[in-house]
Amino acid sequence: MRIQLSEHFTCSRLLRFTLPSIIMMIFTSVYSVVDGLFVSNFAGKTPFAAINLIMPLLIITGAPGFMIGAGGSAIVAKTMGQGRQEEARRQFSFLVCAAAALGAAVGGLGAVFARPASAALGAEGEMLEHCVLYARIILAANPCFILQNVFQSFFVAAEKPKLGLFFTVGAGLTNIVLDALLVGALHGGIAGAAVATGLSQAVGGLGPVIYFLRENDSLLRLVRPRFDGRVLWKTCTNGSSELMSNISGSVVSILYNFQLLRLAGEDGLAAYGAVMYVNFIFLAIFIGYAIGSAPVISYHLGAENHGELKSLLCKSAALTGTAGAAMAALAMLASAPLSKIFVGYDPALYALTVRGFRMYAVSYLICGFNIFGSSFFTALNNGLASALISFLRTLVFQCASVLILPVFLKMDGIWLSISVAETAALIVTLILLAKNRKVYHY
């Protein structure tokens, strides 16, 4: 039975409604994890380090999709909550077209500047060539990558989170099968991994376009678009926190890479990459919940159902805290076997990675609250508060931590910097929630 946005949400119903989005984000994270796993074991440490070095820039090229998806779905869901269905469809159609055009432009620019950008990150020699090759192949599919990120939010707003999960699982399985074939069986190396990822993004980005172009039983459908500068501006400002979160997260990763190269060389990059691949999956749980719950919050904001807003906030805090504790414990227990999967072929690198996993795991106790807090304000159409949390959490506090802590703690300072940054961001999140409680009546 379809769960509707207008319903009262118990914890059980909230979990059932957001579960497809959570699984969808996990499968999205599987792309880079599978690439890294196959490249590390079949192509070697240098190509693996190259992917880790260039990945922050590639994430930035897809970040506008999260901005348009999160910011636009909040506007569309609020419009539907006000009973204006046709206008919501026109807004949705225009934003999808804008996202595709932006993806093509960003992908083209990225391909042109792939070499100087890779060199600026510190790549040279063989690693530089690997970075450029991987980036240019991936960027050819950038419009699909951005559309895939956009539809993650709009499937929820259309009350079709399970269908969004279907397309994402299909894309994830495509990536896994093609990696096994192109990298594992055919020894295509880093180029094979890039082709596999690009084709899987085509499945995840173009499949939903075909669905929404046809008659369907969801709340949304692609119709003839009409340029709407006001909606585009509101979408970009409202979703700026998601854009900022992805861009600043990538900038911080670049800073981490500089510190890792300085302190531990290529081994440091490989160890951090292994930790980040697992981190992508763990964070995907928090991000998926935030994506899944946001249209519900926006709908009840538009319907002026203040009691339901308060209920959603309380239940989300409880679910986030429980999930964070479980993930921290799991990361501690699984650090050794997970490290062995990625870098078990090198004993020194394996030991470095295990220690990194265990120290990094503390951050899962805290980060979920900040991710949901930022998403909560986006859903309330308060882009400023959402952007402030994201900006401080993913850029200011992390940059300060990763620059200061390694001076005193060396490599341990890099692993612990994320927990220090998340703690500082949590204080900001709690202050903003308290300050705005009377504005939104939650």
Number of C-alpha atoms within 10 A of each C-alpha: 3 9 15 14 22 14 11 15 19 12 15 9 13 20 17 14 25 23 20 24 31 25 22 28 27 24 23 26 20 23 24 21 22 21 26 26 18 24 28 24 17 18 18 15 18 18 24 29 28 26 28 24 26 26 19 20 21 21 15 21 24 27 23 28 32 28 27 32 31 32 31 30 33 30 28 28 31 26 21 24 22 16 13 13 16 15 13 22 21 20 25 24 21 20 25 23 16 16 24 19 14 20 25 19 13 18 23 17 12 22 18 12 13 23 18 12 18 22 17 10 16 15 21 14 8 11 19 22 16 23 27 23 16 24 24 21 20 23 25 19 22 28 26 27 32 31 33 30 25 28 28 32 29 29 26 29 32 23 22 21 25 19 19 26 25 17 22 30 22 17 28 25 16 20 29 20 15 22 30 18 16 20 25 19 11 11 18 18 23 29 20 24 31 28 22 27 26 22 20 27 30 19 21 29 27 17 20 21 16 10 13 17 14 11 10 10 11 13 18 26 21 20 16 10 16 12 14 12 10 9 18 18 13 17 24 21 21 29 31 26 29 29 26 25 27 25 23 23 22 22 18 21 25 20 17 22 25 17 20 22 15 11 16 16 13 18 22 22 25 31 26 22 24 28 24 19 21 19 18 18 21 23 22 22 24 25 21 23 28 26 29 29 28 27 31 30 29 29 26 25 23 19 16 15 16 16 12 20 20 16 15 23 17 13 15 22 15 12 17 24 16 13 17 24 16 13 19 20 15 14 22 17 14 13 20 18 12 19 23 18 14 26 25 17 14 12 11 11 20 24 16 19 27 23 19 22 26 21 21 23 26 22 22 26 21 23 24 26 24 24 26 25 26 27 31 26 24 30 32 24 22 18 24 17 24 30 24 19 26 28 25 20 28 24 23 15 20 28 22 14 19 24 15 15 18 19 11 9 12 15 20 15 19 25 26 22 23 25 21 20 24 25 18 15 27 20 12 18 24 13 11 18 17 10 10 14 11 9 7 14 14 18
